[in-house]
Amino acid sequence: MKRFGDIFHLVVESLFWLSFLWFVYLILLKIFGHSPTDTQLLYGGFSAIMLYLVGLTFTFGRFSGKVDEFMSTAKHSFALMRSDISAVKDDLSAVKGDMSILKRDMSVLKQDVTVLKQDVTVLKDDVSVIKRKVL
């Protein structure tokens, strides 16, 4: 079963189209020399316009309820997005901290590598000295 709003909208739309067709019929009669009066034309035109406005008002009234629902959903979505963004910021700050630790560790590793290179050159020198003594 259809709701009252659907039936009302259907009735108003049907009356609008009937009134519009009646207005066009009156204009055609006037153009071809028959005798509808100007008042009859105005009544036909205004009734079509009024029915159209009633239909638009009803449609916008229906839409208004949906806008309120959309607004509450959008506010909730933005709240969720705000929490997601704050979580990403927290993760980013943790990554920045990890990067600073990695940079410090890399500099320590570079120092260790240079010390190892020096130790290797010292060992090479010691090996060459030992070879000379043995030979």
Secondary structure, 3 states (H helix, E strand, C coil): CCCHHHHHHHHHHHHHHHHHHHHHHHHHHHHCCCCCCHHHHHHHHHHHHHHHHHHHHHHHHHHHHHHHHHHHHHHHHHHHHHHHHHHHHHHHHHHHHHHHHHHHHHHHHHHHHHHHHHHHHHHHHHHHHHHHHHC
